[in-house]
Amino acid sequence: MADPGEPGREERGGGTEREPAPTATSPHGGDGTMEEPTATDGGRSGDGMDGEDPNLQQAAKKVKVELKERKEKKHKVDEDEIQKMQILVSSFSEEQLNRYEMYRRSAFPKAAIKRLIQSITGTSVSQNVVIAMSGISKVFVGEVVEEALDVCEKWGELPPLQPKHMREAVRRLKSRGQIPNSKYKKIIFH
């Protein structure tokens, strides 16, 4: 038997007729009775996909097919890129292969990058930000080293790179606007 403070079995739905409580999204009326589908809603009772508009179903199928085609195309492009890289790497000399391997293996320590970013911004950063910044830093260092090698060659000197080559490379990149000048701040609004 039910306790005096507890609803009876009939109220919980234990009887022969069940009337679920109305909710904001239910197809029931505000008084707890079921509403019959009318001609304006096309006989749909809010079940979801069953009574969905055929145009929407067709559009959904079209989007799904387009996504599948894009994935296949991207997969094909990725395979082409891999094949091109394999051909390029197979044509490397021994010295080039060693340099390429060192480039691929090199990375900035994630903990140091995270500490640097946090010390500048004053907030904690996610792992994705650290990975992105590490990659950007690697590209930046690669550009500076490449420019330093050009400087070294232009001056008629042979590697290894010296600090004077690096300083000249940074100076040239700044003069071309490829490195922002940290001392000079542009005034956008007067």
N, C-alpha and C positions, 0 to 999 in steps of 0.2 A: 504494500500500500504506500501511497505517497504521503509525505509529511505535510502538515498544514501550511508551511511556508513554501513548499515546492509545488510547481505546477503539476496538474494531474496528467495521466497518460493521454487523455483525450486532447489536451492542449498541445502535447508534444507530437502529435501525429499518430498516436497508437490506434485511433478510431478508423472507421471505414473511409471517411472523406478527409483528404489532406488539403490544407490550405497553407502554403508556405507564407512566411511573413514577407511583406513587400520590402523591396530594397530599391535603391536609387537606379540600379541598372536592370531590374527585373521587368518582365513584360506584364507584370500584374498591376492592377489599379492601386491607388493609394489606400483603398479600403480593404485590401487583402483579397479581392476577388480577381479571377482571371478575366482578362479582356479578350474578346474574340478578335481575330485578325479582321481588319476592315479592308475595303477595296483600295484605300489610299496607300496602304503599306504593302500591297501586292501579295498578301497572304503570308508574309514573313513573320515569324514569331520571335525574331532576335536571336536565333540559334547560332549566328556567326556565318561561316562559310557556306552553309547549305543553301541559303536563300540569297546569296550575294549576287549583285548585278553582273550579268554576263560580260559587260564591257570591262568591268574591273578584273574579272577572272582572265579575260583575254590580255589585258594590259600586264597583269602579273606574270602570265606565261611568257609574254614578249620580253619583259625585263629579265626573267630567269634565263631565257635563251641567250639574250645579249651578254649577260654575265658569264655564262658558260663559254661563249665564243671568245670573250675577252681573256678568260683564263687560259683557254687553249692557245690563243695568239701569243699571250705573254709567255707561256711555257715554251712555245716554239722559238720566240725571240731569245729567251734565256738559253735554250739549247744552242742556238746559233752563236750567241756571245761566248758560251763555254768553248765551242768548237774553234772560234776565232782565237781565243786566248790560248788554247792548246797549240794551235799552229804557231802563234807568235812566240810562245815560250820554247817550243821545240827548235825554233830558229835562233835562239839566244846563244851567244858565245858563253864560255865558261865563266868569264868575269861578269857578264851581264846576268847570268843565271844566279850567281852568288849574290849580286846586289839586289836582284828581284826577291830572292828568298829572304834576305835581311829586311827588305822593305815590308814584306808580308808579315814577318814575325814581329816587327817592331811595334811597340805600343807604349803610350804613357801609362804610368801606374794609376789605376782608377782611384785609389785612396788619396793620392797627392792631388789629382784633378779635383776631387770632391772637396778636399780641404781648401784648395785655392778658391773655388767658386763660392764656398760658404764664407770664407773670410772676406771676399769682395762684396757679396750680396747681403750677408748677415742673416740669411735664412737657410734652412736645410733644403737640399735638392734631391730629386728622385734619381734612381739609377739610370733611367733613360736620358736624362739631361747630362749626366756624367759621361755616358757612352757617346752621345752626340758631340759634346765638347771635346772629348778625347779624339774623335775622328776629325773634327774641324782643326784641332791643333796639329794633328799629323799632316794634314793637307798644307797648312800654313808653313810648317817647318820644311816640308818638301819643296814648296815654292821658293823659300829663302835659300835653301841649299842649291837648288837648280840655278837660281840667279847668281849665287856665289861661285858656282862652277863656271858659269859664263864669264864672270869677272876675272876669275883666275886664268882662263884661257885667253881672254882679251889682253890681259897684262903680260902674256907670254910666260906664265908660270905654270908649273905642274902641280897637281894635287899631291899631298893632302891640303885641304882647305885650312887657311889660317884666319885668325880673328879679323885681320884687315879685309879679307875677302867677304866675310859675313857682314861687317859693318858697311862696306860699300854696297853690298846686295840690298841691305835694309834701306840704305839711303836712296838707291835707285827705285826700289818699290814704293817708297814714300813719295818720291818726286812724281811718279806715275799715278799716284792716288790709289795704289793697291793696298797700302797700309794706312789706316787713319792716323793722323797726328794726335797723340794723346795730350800734348801740351796746349795746342791751339783749339779752342772751342768755337765753333761757328755760332753766330748769333742769328737765329732764324727770324725772330720778330724784333723789330726796332722800336 
